[in-house]
Amino acid sequence: MPVPKEMRVEILFDDGSKKEAKYELGALRSGDNPHQAGYVGEPGNSYFELIEGRGMGFTNHIDLTGYSVAVEISKTMAYLGDKNTEAVVINKHTNPAVYATRTNQVEALKAALLTDKKSPFGGVMATSSKLTKETANYLIEKNKNEKFLLDVLAAPGFENGCVKMLSEVMKNLRIVDVSPLNNWDKINSGVFGYNMKWTIGNKPVITEVDKTSFFNTKYGLEVLSKHKPSKEELKDIHIAWIGAKAIQSNSFAFVKDGVLLCQCGGQTNREDSAKFANERAVEFEISLKGSAAATDSFIFDRQAIDLLYKMGVSTVVHPTRKLLTTGSLKPDEEILKVIDEYNMIMVRPFLIGSDGQEKAWRVFRHL
């Protein structure tokens, strides 16, 4: 096949205006798989590689979306007035495998790595702030003692000496500076605010980029249970919801004390996602007692609540069903009765429009 050198995207809007983006294309080490060619566009003001290691592949670039999750967690904690604003995320195959938030960057990394002991290996790590020497030294020691490896490390800047230290020990590590992405719009821009994939017959399917988050959007939390969340439980509700947004549908994120304990997505039903996440928690001896479990869509039968309760979950977070005409329209009474029997908490986040009216907030992710 001929090698693509340039790509242009043009969209004609309904008001008659036209926008065009031009990308000079460079070759990647590989595409989605080794037998596929891959290319990356260079539109200008984006992230850049400081240390290329063995070269970035297609999925390495895709997994840099973990930086978006780290920033969202950090900004949400700041919005809530919480001091735990240092967030570390390790992505694996477009999903956050582990993440945590603490007052100190290396402590956030350590907390994240206390959960899933397998998935972070060979992952793409992102920090919400400049990488510290303390964090670099921890990674170096973990590499020497446990042969721990990362494919890519991304941060909005690096303390002096960090890049050299890491590159001398972790030889194939790709190090990426994301500091040019200095605002939420740049991190989540898409092309003109839209994301696109190609389906059969070369048809593009386009979705508006979801930029909604707790810190930049008017929202509400509808607490339907008799048991009301404490301040600490509310923090975990926020952090779990961010996980539910970031994980492939049907998602489940289990969070306690600002740490993602386990997660699963990409299943054909979310009950299976919960079961598989629980298996991971059992494998690594992680207690889910008192955790918040967030999912991207609706829970509508008591079997799911029974399962979550047996796992140790105390708070269930799933979207509002107000104003929706699709999905489960089954009333909440059946599951609320079970929630209250177990003295659990049930919360439904919703958006508030510019007119002050409540809006649906479902967070499926299929990109």
MIDRENSE-582043 format. One line per field, with one value per residue: residue number from 1; residue in one letter; x, y, z of N, C-alpha, C in turn. Coordinates in steps of 0.05 Angstrom, whole numbers, plus 5000, padded with zeros to 4 digits. Example, Ala and Ser with C-alpha at 12.3 -4.5 7.8 and 13.67 -1.06 7.14 Angstrom:
<mardrens>
num = (1/2)
residuo = (A/S)
nx = (5264/5257)
ny = (4886/4955)
nz = (5156/5142)
cax = (5246/5273)
cay = (4910/4979)
caz = (5156/5143)
cx = (5264/5258)
cy = (4934/5001)
cz = (5156/5157)
</mardrens>
This chain:
<mardrens>
num = (1/2/3/4/5/6/7/8/9/10/11/12/13/14/15/16/17/18/19/20/21/22/23/24/25/26/27/28/29/30/31/32/33/34/35/36/37/38/39/40/41/42/43/44/45/46/47/48/49/50/51/52/53/54/55/56/57/58/59/60/61/62/63/64/65/66/67/68/69/70/71/72/73/74/75/76/77/78/79/80/81/82/83/84/85/86/87/88/89/90/91/92/93/94/95/96/97/98/99/100/101/102/103/104/105/106/107/108/109/110/111/112/113/114/115/116/117/118/119/120/121/122/123/124/125/126/127/128/129/130/131/132/133/134/135/136/137/138/139/140/141/142/143/144/145/146/147/148/149/150/151/152/153/154/155/156/157/158/159/160/161/162/163/164/165/166/167/168/169/170/171/172/173/174/175/176/177/178/179/180/181/182/183/184/185/186/187/188/189/190/191/192/193/194/195/196/197/198/199/200/201/202/203/204/205/206/207/208/209/210/211/212/213/214/215/216/217/218/219/220/221/222/223/224/225/226/227/228/229/230/231/232/233/234/235/236/237/238/239/240/241/242/243/244/245/246/247/248/249/250/251/252/253/254/255/256/257/258/259/260/261/262/263/264/265/266/267/268/269/270/271/272/273/274/275/276/277/278/279/280/281/282/283/284/285/286/287/288/289/290/291/292/293/294/295/296/297/298/299/300/301/302/303/304/305/306/307/308/309/310/311/312/313/314/315/316/317/318/319/320/321/322/323/324/325/326/327/328/329/330/331/332/333/334/335/336/337/338/339/340/341/342/343/344/345/346/347/348/349/350/351/352/353/354/355/356/357/358/359/360/361/362/363/364/365/366/367)
residuo = (M/P/V/P/K/E/M/R/V/E/I/L/F/D/D/G/S/K/K/E/A/K/Y/E/L/G/A/L/R/S/G/D/N/P/H/Q/A/G/Y/V/G/E/P/G/N/S/Y/F/E/L/I/E/G/R/G/M/G/F/T/N/H/I/D/L/T/G/Y/S/V/A/V/E/I/S/K/T/M/A/Y/L/G/D/K/N/T/E/A/V/V/I/N/K/H/T/N/P/A/V/Y/A/T/R/T/N/Q/V/E/A/L/K/A/A/L/L/T/D/K/K/S/P/F/G/G/V/M/A/T/S/S/K/L/T/K/E/T/A/N/Y/L/I/E/K/N/K/N/E/K/F/L/L/D/V/L/A/A/P/G/F/E/N/G/C/V/K/M/L/S/E/V/M/K/N/L/R/I/V/D/V/S/P/L/N/N/W/D/K/I/N/S/G/V/F/G/Y/N/M/K/W/T/I/G/N/K/P/V/I/T/E/V/D/K/T/S/F/F/N/T/K/Y/G/L/E/V/L/S/K/H/K/P/S/K/E/E/L/K/D/I/H/I/A/W/I/G/A/K/A/I/Q/S/N/S/F/A/F/V/K/D/G/V/L/L/C/Q/C/G/G/Q/T/N/R/E/D/S/A/K/F/A/N/E/R/A/V/E/F/E/I/S/L/K/G/S/A/A/A/T/D/S/F/I/F/D/R/Q/A/I/D/L/L/Y/K/M/G/V/S/T/V/V/H/P/T/R/K/L/L/T/T/G/S/L/K/P/D/E/E/I/L/K/V/I/D/E/Y/N/M/I/M/V/R/P/F/L/I/G/S/D/G/Q/E/K/A/W/R/V/F/R/H/L)
nx = (5017/5009/5046/5017/5024/5003/4944/4880/4826/4761/4705/4639/4596/4528/4516/4539/4592/4661/4712/4780/4829/4898/4944/5010/5038/5073/5112/5096/5124/5093/5027/4962/4973/5033/5037/5012/5016/5029/5012/5023/4994/5019/4998/5017/5015/5021/5032/5100/5155/5207/5246/5253/5260/5245/5212/5147/5085/5020/4980/5007/5004/4948/4938/4955/4913/4905/4928/4889/4852/4882/4889/4835/4819/4854/4838/4785/4790/4814/4773/4736/4758/4796/4858/4886/4910/4947/4952/4960/4960/4956/4950/4923/4914/4876/4845/4841/4883/4902/4895/4907/4899/4934/4967/5019/5061/5091/5070/5018/5028/5049/5004/4968/4994/4988/4944/4921/4966/4986/4968/4991/5043/5084/5052/5022/5040/5016/5022/4991/5019/5084/5136/5169/5235/5235/5193/5215/5261/5236/5212/5257/5282/5243/5244/5296/5292/5246/5241/5205/5169/5152/5117/5109/5120/5087/5085/5070/5120/5185/5225/5292/5340/5310/5293/5341/5360/5319/5321/5370/5366/5316/5313/5281/5241/5193/5190/5147/5130/5077/5066/5051/4996/4960/4909/4840/4810/4848/4868/4824/4807/4795/4778/4760/4727/4703/4703/4723/4711/4722/4675/4645/4647/4675/4652/4651/4639/4616/4625/4609/4660/4665/4668/4652/4657/4664/4688/4681/4630/4561/4527/4489/4479/4438/4414/4385/4377/4362/4406/4454/4511/4576/4626/4676/4658/4631/4675/4697/4655/4657/4709/4703/4663/4691/4725/4687/4672/4719/4731/4721/4656/4615/4621/4653/4677/4713/4723/4760/4779/4803/4829/4833/4808/4795/4774/4731/4713/4683/4653/4595/4553/4541/4539/4573/4620/4626/4632/4680/4715/4713/4736/4789/4800/4797/4839/4884/4878/4848/4808/4741/4708/4665/4671/4661/4621/4619/4583/4573/4521/4454/4433/4385/4361/4352/4389/4438/4449/4450/4496/4537/4533/4550/4602/4622/4613/4592/4569/4531/4538/4506/4479/4431/4362/4327/4289/4303/4290/4306/4340/4338/4276/4253/4224/4256/4241/4244/4300/4316/4291/4321/4371/4363/4350/4400/4427/4456/4484/4455/4468/4454/4485/4474/4469/4464/4431/4443/4396/4381/4354/4349/4391/4405/4460/4496/4551/4576/4631/4660/4703)
ny = (4976/5047/5096/5138/5208/5255/5282/5309/5340/5361/5397/5416/5460/5469/5523/5541/5552/5531/5486/5466/5417/5402/5349/5330/5268/5219/5159/5104/5058/5012/4992/4980/4926/4886/4871/4910/4974/5038/5106/5174/5237/5304/5357/5402/5440/5399/5340/5316/5272/5259/5220/5168/5114/5050/5069/5096/5061/5050/5038/5058/5113/5119/5103/5146/5175/5165/5207/5247/5226/5229/5284/5299/5274/5301/5355/5351/5336/5383/5419/5399/5416/5384/5360/5320/5321/5301/5259/5194/5153/5090/5066/5012/4982/5020/5027/5051/5017/5019/5070/5127/5178/5225/5267/5271/5256/5207/5176/5170/5138/5092/5076/5064/5020/4981/4952/4921/4873/4856/4880/4934/4927/4940/4981/5046/5102/5160/5223/5274/5320/5353/5307/5280/5275/5240/5204/5184/5158/5118/5087/5069/5038/5000/4976/4953/4918/4887/4880/4914/4944/4998/5018/5070/5135/5190/5260/5327/5357/5352/5343/5367/5323/5276/5252/5233/5199/5158/5140/5116/5070/5044/5020/5015/5050/5097/5166/5219/5287/5323/5375/5418/5411/5446/5459/5440/5437/5429/5379/5346/5353/5329/5331/5392/5388/5339/5267/5211/5148/5093/5054/4994/4991/5037/5080/5139/5148/5194/5227/5277/5304/5286/5330/5337/5345/5341/5388/5427/5431/5442/5404/5353/5310/5259/5232/5174/5136/5118/5120/5168/5196/5207/5259/5237/5192/5217/5238/5190/5175/5213/5202/5149/5154/5181/5140/5104/5131/5130/5077/5023/5012/4955/4987/4981/5011/5008/5041/5064/5107/5143/5110/5068/5006/4960/4941/4934/4927/4929/4884/4844/4852/4889/4864/4820/4848/4868/4820/4799/4840/4833/4782/4795/4828/4790/4756/4788/4798/4842/4883/4900/4925/4975/5005/5049/5035/5048/5053/5057/5059/5036/5002/4954/4911/4868/4827/4846/4884/4852/4822/4863/4879/4832/4832/4872/4925/4991/5036/5053/5078/5104/5126/5181/5170/5205/5241/5207/5166/5118/5055/5023/5034/5018/5027/5053/5030/4975/4962/5001/4986/4941/4964/4997/4959/4935/4977/5009/5060/5097/5132/5178/5213/5275/5322/5394/5438/5499/5526/5514/5467/5396/5346/5287/5243/5201/5156/5124/5092/5080/5088)
nz = (5000/4987/5023/5071/5074/5089/5121/5114/5146/5137/5156/5143/5172/5199/5197/5152/5156/5150/5169/5170/5184/5183/5179/5183/5171/5207/5210/5254/5302/5300/5279/5304/5312/5305/5250/5223/5192/5221/5235/5256/5268/5264/5290/5313/5368/5414/5454/5465/5449/5493/5505/5461/5464/5442/5404/5393/5391/5360/5401/5445/5439/5441/5493/5522/5538/5590/5617/5615/5651/5699/5705/5709/5757/5793/5787/5803/5857/5877/5867/5903/5949/5972/5996/5971/5915/5880/5828/5801/5745/5713/5650/5612/5552/5536/5581/5649/5690/5742/5792/5835/5885/5923/5973/5959/5904/5895/5935/5918/5873/5898/5928/5887/5863/5901/5892/5838/5818/5771/5721/5715/5696/5642/5625/5610/5642/5675/5705/5744/5753/5749/5741/5796/5827/5869/5855/5807/5827/5858/5818/5791/5831/5837/5788/5789/5833/5824/5770/5746/5694/5650/5591/5572/5599/5620/5634/5657/5649/5680/5738/5746/5720/5722/5674/5650/5690/5690/5637/5634/5663/5653/5596/5549/5557/5538/5542/5553/5545/5567/5576/5540/5537/5568/5586/5598/5550/5510/5524/5515/5461/5409/5339/5322/5366/5362/5360/5321/5289/5244/5210/5181/5109/5101/5128/5166/5235/5281/5343/5391/5432/5499/5548/5598/5668/5739/5757/5719/5702/5714/5762/5795/5852/5862/5918/5934/5972/6041/6075/6079/6044/6074/6080/6064/6037/5996/5967/5947/5915/5874/5851/5836/5797/5757/5742/5721/5676/5646/5634/5589/5565/5584/5643/5708/5766/5825/5884/5940/5991/5955/5919/5862/5869/5841/5774/5716/5648/5582/5576/5557/5591/5650/5699/5694/5689/5741/5768/5747/5761/5816/5821/5809/5853/5894/5880/5889/5941/5960/5997/5988/6023/6044/5998/5941/5885/5818/5758/5686/5666/5678/5737/5749/5774/5832/5838/5821/5860/5905/5893/5893/5946/5973/5957/5988/5978/5994/5972/5915/5851/5797/5733/5728/5711/5693/5645/5604/5548/5531/5546/5612/5638/5683/5746/5807/5855/5869/5872/5907/5954/5968/5973/6018/6056/6062/6083/6049/6005/5952/5894/5843/5794/5759/5704/5701/5661/5622/5628/5678/5685/5700/5670/5632/5649/5623/5615/5575/5542/5481/5449)
cax = (5000/5024/5050/5004/5043/4988/4915/4864/4798/4745/4677/4621/4576/4501/4513/4553/4621/4678/4737/4798/4854/4918/4963/5033/5038/5098/5109/5099/5137/5074/4999/4948/4988/5059/5035/4998/5030/5016/5021/5014/4994/5033/4983/5030/5017/5012/5053/5123/5172/5234/5262/5236/5263/5244/5192/5119/5066/4993/4966/5021/4992/4920/4938/4961/4888/4907/4934/4864/4840/4898/4882/4807/4819/4867/4821/4761/4798/4818/4746/4722/4773/4811/4887/4896/4908/4968/4940/4976/4943/4970/4931/4930/4895/4857/4830/4858/4887/4904/4900/4903/4904/4946/4979/5046/5060/5101/5051/4996/5037/5050/4977/4957/5007/4981/4920/4926/4995/4994/4962/5008/5068/5083/5030/5028/5036/5013/5020/4977/5037/5111/5148/5190/5258/5226/5178/5234/5278/5220/5209/5283/5286/5223/5255/5319/5285/5223/5240/5181/5173/5131/5122/5110/5116/5079/5081/5071/5145/5202/5246/5319/5354/5292/5293/5367/5360/5301/5329/5394/5359/5293/5324/5261/5219/5187/5183/5132/5124/5050/5062/5036/4968/4958/4882/4822/4801/4870/4870/4801/4797/4786/4780/4738/4709/4690/4719/4714/4721/4712/4661/4645/4640/4690/4636/4659/4618/4627/4612/4620/4678/4653/4686/4639/4670/4653/4700/4675/4602/4541/4517/4477/4480/4412/4417/4358/4376/4359/4433/4467/4541/4593/4645/4696/4644/4626/4699/4700/4634/4668/4731/4692/4649/4711/4733/4666/4673/4744/4733/4704/4629/4600/4643/4651/4701/4710/4742/4760/4800/4816/4845/4818/4815/4793/4756/4728/4695/4684/4637/4569/4535/4557/4541/4597/4643/4628/4643/4708/4730/4715/4756/4815/4804/4802/4865/4904/4871/4839/4781/4723/4690/4662/4679/4640/4621/4606/4579/4566/4493/4435/4428/4356/4349/4363/4411/4463/4454/4459/4524/4554/4533/4567/4630/4630/4607/4572/4557/4527/4536/4499/4467/4402/4345/4308/4288/4312/4269/4318/4352/4318/4257/4241/4226/4277/4231/4253/4328/4319/4283/4344/4392/4357/4353/4429/4438/4475/4479/4452/4471/4453/4494/4460/4478/4445/4435/4445/4369/4376/4340/4365/4396/4416/4490/4506/4579/4587/4655/4664/4725)
cay = (5000/5071/5107/5164/5229/5278/5278/5334/5336/5385/5394/5438/5462/5476/5552/5548/5555/5508/5484/5445/5411/5388/5334/5317/5242/5206/5130/5093/5032/4993/5000/4967/4901/4888/4867/4933/4999/5058/5134/5193/5264/5325/5381/5426/5444/5375/5328/5308/5251/5266/5195/5151/5085/5034/5081/5093/5047/5060/5037/5076/5140/5118/5101/5172/5185/5163/5234/5261/5216/5239/5313/5301/5267/5322/5379/5346/5338/5411/5430/5391/5427/5362/5363/5297/5330/5288/5235/5177/5133/5072/5055/4987/4977/5043/5028/5055/4992/5028/5099/5135/5206/5230/5294/5268/5240/5180/5161/5163/5115/5068/5068/5052/4994/4961/4938/4901/4868/4846/4897/4958/4920/4946/5000/5074/5117/5189/5238/5299/5343/5348/5283/5287/5257/5219/5184/5171/5139/5095/5070/5057/5016/4978/4962/4938/4897/4871/4880/4927/4959/5014/5024/5099/5151/5217/5279/5354/5367/5334/5355/5364/5297/5253/5238/5220/5177/5137/5128/5100/5045/5031/5026/5017/5068/5121/5188/5239/5312/5332/5402/5436/5407/5460/5465/5418/5435/5417/5351/5332/5369/5316/5349/5412/5380/5314/5243/5196/5122/5084/5029/4979/5007/5062/5101/5151/5154/5217/5235/5300/5298/5290/5346/5342/5335/5354/5414/5446/5427/5443/5377/5346/5282/5252/5210/5162/5118/5130/5125/5190/5193/5225/5275/5219/5175/5234/5239/5165/5175/5228/5188/5124/5162/5187/5114/5093/5145/5124/5049/5015/5001/4962/4992/4982/5021/5005/5061/5068/5125/5155/5090/5048/4980/4941/4952/4917/4938/4916/4859/4848/4861/4901/4845/4805/4866/4868/4793/4797/4858/4821/4761/4808/4836/4766/4746/4805/4802/4870/4885/4920/4934/5004/5019/5060/5022/5065/5041/5077/5059/5030/4976/4954/4888/4864/4809/4862/4896/4830/4816/4884/4878/4810/4840/4892/4953/5006/5058/5047/5103/5100/5151/5188/5161/5226/5252/5188/5150/5092/5041/5013/5053/5005/5044/5047/5020/4948/4961/5018/4971/4925/4983/5006/4935/4931/5002/5019/5086/5097/5159/5182/5239/5286/5348/5416/5454/5528/5535/5505/5441/5372/5332/5260/5242/5173/5159/5102/5097/5060/5096)
caz = (5000/4988/5050/5074/5083/5099/5123/5118/5155/5133/5164/5136/5193/5189/5193/5128/5161/5143/5183/5160/5199/5166/5194/5171/5182/5211/5215/5281/5304/5290/5281/5326/5316/5290/5221/5212/5192/5237/5230/5276/5258/5279/5285/5325/5397/5427/5470/5449/5461/5502/5500/5444/5470/5417/5387/5401/5374/5359/5426/5464/5436/5450/5522/5535/5549/5619/5628/5619/5676/5721/5708/5718/5786/5808/5787/5819/5885/5883/5867/5928/5972/5984/5992/5955/5887/5864/5817/5783/5730/5694/5631/5597/5530/5537/5607/5673/5705/5770/5797/5863/5891/5949/5974/5949/5879/5898/5952/5900/5857/5915/5934/5863/5858/5922/5884/5817/5817/5744/5699/5710/5683/5613/5620/5604/5667/5673/5730/5741/5757/5741/5753/5817/5830/5887/5839/5789/5843/5865/5794/5786/5850/5831/5765/5798/5852/5815/5741/5738/5669/5638/5563/5568/5623/5611/5655/5648/5657/5696/5754/5734/5723/5722/5647/5647/5710/5682/5611/5637/5676/5639/5570/5528/5566/5523/5561/5538/5559/5559/5587/5523/5541/5593/5594/5594/5522/5494/5531/5505/5439/5385/5316/5324/5388/5355/5357/5298/5283/5218/5211/5155/5085/5102/5138/5191/5255/5296/5368/5404/5454/5526/5565/5624/5692/5763/5763/5698/5694/5735/5765/5821/5861/5873/5937/5936/5995/6068/6085/6064/6044/6089/6063/6052/6018/5972/5952/5932/5894/5851/5839/5823/5773/5737/5732/5704/5650/5632/5628/5567/5573/5608/5663/5737/5780/5854/5895/5969/6000/5932/5904/5846/5880/5818/5754/5693/5628/5557/5576/5545/5611/5672/5721/5689/5695/5770/5777/5739/5779/5843/5819/5811/5881/5910/5872/5901/5970/5963/6009/5977/6044/6046/5973/5923/5859/5798/5732/5666/5660/5699/5752/5751/5788/5859/5837/5819/5886/5923/5886/5903/5976/5981/5952/6008/5969/6011/5956/5887/5836/5770/5723/5731/5689/5687/5618/5585/5535/5524/5569/5630/5649/5706/5770/5826/5880/5875/5881/5930/5977/5975/5982/6045/6073/6067/6093/6029/5993/5923/5884/5814/5785/5735/5696/5702/5637/5625/5635/5705/5685/5702/5645/5636/5648/5620/5608/5559/5526/5461/5433)
cx = (5018/5025/5036/5024/5028/4958/4902/4836/4783/4716/4661/4598/4549/4497/4528/4583/4636/4704/4754/4822/4872/4938/4985/5036/5067/5093/5113/5114/5119/5046/4988/4962/5013/5057/5021/5016/5015/5028/5009/5015/5008/5019/4995/5031/5005/5034/5077/5140/5199/5254/5244/5239/5263/5223/5164/5103/5039/4980/4980/5009/4963/4919/4946/4936/4887/4914/4909/4851/4855/4891/4854/4805/4831/4850/4796/4767/4802/4791/4731/4736/4789/4841/4900/4894/4930/4956/4960/4958/4961/4949/4942/4908/4871/4841/4850/4859/4888/4905/4895/4909/4913/4957/5007/5046/5069/5083/5027/5003/5038/5023/4964/4968/5002/4957/4926/4957/5005/4992/4980/5034/5066/5062/5041/5020/5035/5010/5006/4995/5065/5123/5170/5212/5251/5211/5197/5251/5262/5216/5235/5288/5267/5232/5278/5312/5264/5222/5215/5186/5148/5137/5126/5106/5110/5075/5083/5097/5159/5222/5273/5331/5336/5294/5318/5368/5344/5311/5354/5388/5337/5297/5303/5238/5217/5178/5171/5125/5097/5044/5048/5006/4960/4930/4864/4814/4823/4872/4848/4790/4784/4792/4755/4717/4694/4711/4707/4727/4710/4698/4660/4636/4653/4673/4647/4635/4631/4611/4625/4637/4663/4673/4674/4655/4659/4663/4693/4646/4583/4528/4503/4481/4454/4417/4389/4355/4371/4386/4446/4497/4554/4611/4665/4683/4637/4651/4702/4679/4645/4690/4723/4678/4668/4721/4712/4666/4697/4747/4713/4678/4629/4619/4634/4677/4695/4731/4738/4784/4816/4833/4826/4826/4814/4773/4752/4709/4697/4669/4609/4547/4551/4558/4566/4622/4647/4641/4672/4726/4734/4735/4785/4821/4810/4830/4887/4898/4865/4811/4765/4703/4689/4668/4655/4643/4606/4605/4568/4537/4477/4438/4398/4344/4365/4387/4438/4469/4463/4488/4543/4556/4552/4596/4640/4625/4587/4558/4555/4522/4529/4482/4438/4387/4325/4311/4298/4288/4280/4332/4330/4302/4243/4244/4247/4267/4243/4282/4332/4311/4306/4367/4388/4358/4382/4442/4460/4467/4475/4451/4469/4462/4478/4472/4456/4451/4437/4418/4362/4361/4359/4367/4409/4447/4498/4534/4591/4613/4661/4687/4751)
cy = (5025/5083/5134/5184/5253/5271/5305/5326/5362/5379/5419/5438/5473/5506/5561/5551/5529/5509/5461/5442/5395/5375/5323/5290/5231/5177/5123/5067/5010/5005/4986/4940/4903/4885/4890/4958/5019/5086/5152/5221/5284/5351/5406/5424/5421/5365/5321/5289/5262/5243/5176/5122/5070/5045/5076/5078/5060/5061/5054/5104/5140/5118/5126/5186/5182/5190/5250/5252/5228/5269/5316/5295/5290/5347/5376/5347/5367/5425/5424/5402/5406/5366/5341/5303/5317/5261/5220/5156/5116/5059/5029/4982/4995/5045/5035/5029/4998/5059/5105/5165/5209/5259/5294/5249/5211/5163/5153/5138/5090/5058/5053/5023/4973/4945/4916/4897/4859/4868/4921/4951/4925/4966/5028/5091/5147/5201/5265/5324/5334/5324/5291/5266/5234/5196/5169/5151/5114/5076/5055/5033/4993/4962/4944/4913/4877/4868/4894/4945/4975/5017/5054/5113/5180/5235/5307/5368/5348/5350/5349/5336/5273/5238/5222/5195/5153/5124/5111/5072/5030/5037/5030/5036/5092/5143/5211/5263/5322/5360/5421/5433/5419/5469/5442/5415/5423/5387/5335/5344/5353/5334/5367/5403/5354/5291/5226/5168/5114/5057/5015/4997/5034/5086/5112/5154/5173/5222/5260/5291/5304/5305/5350/5330/5351/5383/5435/5446/5430/5415/5375/5317/5275/5227/5199/5144/5133/5137/5146/5189/5214/5240/5257/5201/5191/5236/5214/5163/5190/5213/5162/5132/5169/5160/5102/5106/5136/5095/5041/5004/4971/4964/4989/4991/5020/5022/5062/5086/5136/5136/5072/5020/4958/4952/4931/4931/4921/4890/4865/4854/4870/4883/4828/4822/4867/4842/4791/4816/4846/4798/4773/4817/4812/4756/4762/4812/4831/4870/4907/4931/4964/5019/5030/5046/5039/5050/5062/5078/5048/5003/4975/4928/4882/4845/4824/4874/4875/4823/4837/4884/4855/4816/4860/4921/4966/5028/5050/5074/5095/5123/5156/5176/5182/5236/5232/5173/5123/5080/5031/5035/5041/5023/5034/5032/4993/4948/4980/5004/4954/4942/4991/4983/4930/4956/5013/5047/5083/5126/5159/5210/5249/5313/5369/5434/5483/5541/5527/5479/5418/5358/5305/5261/5212/5176/5134/5111/5074/5068/5087)
cz = (5000/5016/5052/5086/5096/5101/5128/5126/5152/5141/5156/5157/5182/5185/5168/5131/5155/5159/5172/5179/5181/5184/5177/5185/5184/5217/5244/5279/5294/5292/5306/5333/5299/5260/5207/5213/5209/5232/5251/5263/5276/5275/5298/5355/5412/5445/5452/5464/5468/5497/5485/5450/5444/5398/5396/5381/5376/5386/5448/5463/5447/5480/5537/5545/5579/5632/5633/5645/5700/5726/5719/5748/5802/5810/5804/5849/5894/5885/5893/5953/5986/5977/5975/5925/5869/5855/5799/5771/5713/5676/5618/5577/5533/5562/5630/5689/5735/5771/5826/5864/5920/5950/5963/5925/5882/5916/5937/5883/5874/5922/5911/5859/5880/5914/5863/5814/5789/5722/5694/5695/5653/5606/5613/5629/5661/5700/5725/5743/5748/5756/5772/5817/5849/5873/5820/5804/5851/5842/5788/5805/5845/5807/5772/5815/5841/5785/5731/5714/5663/5608/5559/5595/5613/5636/5643/5658/5676/5712/5742/5741/5720/5696/5644/5665/5699/5656/5614/5649/5661/5609/5548/5535/5547/5543/5545/5556/5549/5569/5567/5526/5568/5600/5586/5565/5505/5500/5518/5479/5416/5361/5316/5346/5382/5353/5335/5298/5255/5222/5184/5132/5085/5112/5165/5210/5275/5321/5379/5428/5480/5543/5593/5647/5715/5766/5741/5689/5718/5737/5792/5827/5875/5892/5943/5960/6021/6080/6067/6066/6062/6070/6050/6032/5992/5955/5935/5910/5869/5836/5825/5797/5750/5725/5714/5677/5633/5623/5606/5578/5568/5632/5692/5749/5810/5868/5926/5976/5977/5916/5888/5855/5858/5799/5732/5674/5603/5555/5563/5565/5636/5697/5719/5696/5725/5780/5771/5755/5806/5843/5822/5840/5899/5905/5887/5930/5976/5975/5996/5997/6045/6021/5959/5896/5840/5772/5712/5658/5683/5712/5757/5763/5814/5858/5836/5846/5906/5918/5897/5933/5986/5977/5973/6002/5988/5995/5927/5873/5807/5760/5729/5707/5681/5658/5597/5573/5526/5549/5588/5642/5674/5731/5790/5851/5888/5886/5905/5956/5987/5986/6011/6065/6081/6079/6075/6020/5963/5913/5853/5806/5760/5729/5699/5678/5643/5633/5664/5707/5687/5675/5651/5634/5647/5608/5594/5545/5507/5442/5445)
</mardrens>
